[in-house]
């Protein structure tokens, strides 16, 4: 999810910096920097940092980390589902109950 979020922000040409990304995704700047390094190492993402603009960009404008086109709503839904899946929001519920809750949340978000 985090990589998809970073990919989308960089692909838009916004030159997002680690601080901006960390605030928007609610993680530390170290986590963002590690994720970007992971993307560069394991996905050969052509990410460079522009010190003048203080942000990241793709050197290859056609590069796409994912083969899916996610919009903001899709990424938001995925992020919420990931938080539910990995949280103790339903501490006594089994995986089936969590899955049902996640599906319900997704359906509610699609109605918005």
N, C-alpha and C positions, 0 to 999 in steps of 0.2 A: 504494500500500500504506500509506504513512504517513498519508494523508488518511483512509483507511478505519479505521485504528487510532485516530486522534484522534476521528473521528466516533463510533466505538463507545464510547470512553471518556466522551465528553461526553454522548452519548445515555443512558448508564446513570445519569446524574445524580450522578456521583462528584465533580464539580467538580475535575477534574484540573488541576494547575498545569503550567507549562512544564517545571519541573525534574523533576517526577514523570514526565511524558510522555517527557522526554528520556532519563531513566534506563531506563525500561521499553523504549523503542524503540532505545536505544543511539545517539543522535545528540545534537548540542549543543542547548542551550536556544534559541539563535539560530535554528537550523533549525526547531524546533517553532514558534517565533513567526512565522517567515516563512511556514511552511506554513499556519498559522491565518489570516494575512493574505491569503494566496492563496485560501483557502477562502471567506473573506468577500468578496473582490473578484470572483472568477470564478464562484463558485457561490451567491453571495448567502446564505451561511450566517449565520444570525442569532446569531453568537457574541459573547458579552459576557464581561468579566472581573470577578469579584467580589473586590474587595480584602480584604474582611473574611474571606472563606473562602479566599482565595488560590487561586482556580481559575476555570476557564472553564465556561460553561453556555450552552445554547440558550435564547434568549428565546421561541422558538416550540417548545414541547415536541413537536409533531408533525413538525418538520423532520427530514428524512432525507437526508443527502448522497448516499447510494447507494440504488438501488432493490433492492438485494440484502440478504438477511439473512445476515450472516456471523457465525459463532460464533468463539470463541477459537481453536479448532483450525483452522478455515478460514483465519483471519488469520495464524496461525503458519505454516501451510503456504505461504501466498502470500509471506510475508516470506522464508522459507527459499528458495523458488524464485527470488525476486527476487535474493537474494544470490548464489545459484549462477549465475544468468544474467549478472550483472554482475561477477562476480569472476573471478579467474584460477585458480580451483580446478581447472579442467581446461585449463591453458594451451595444450596442444598439440591439444586436441580441437576438432573443428569444432562448429558449431551443432547439428547432428543428434545428436552424441554428448552434448552438454550437455542437450539436450531429453530424450533417453533417460534420462539420469541424474536429471533433475528429475522425470520421470514415475515413475521407480523410487522416488525419495524420497517423492513424494506417496503412492504406494501403500503404502509402509512406514508412513507416518504414519497412514494410514487404518486400518491394522491395529491400531494402538495403542489 
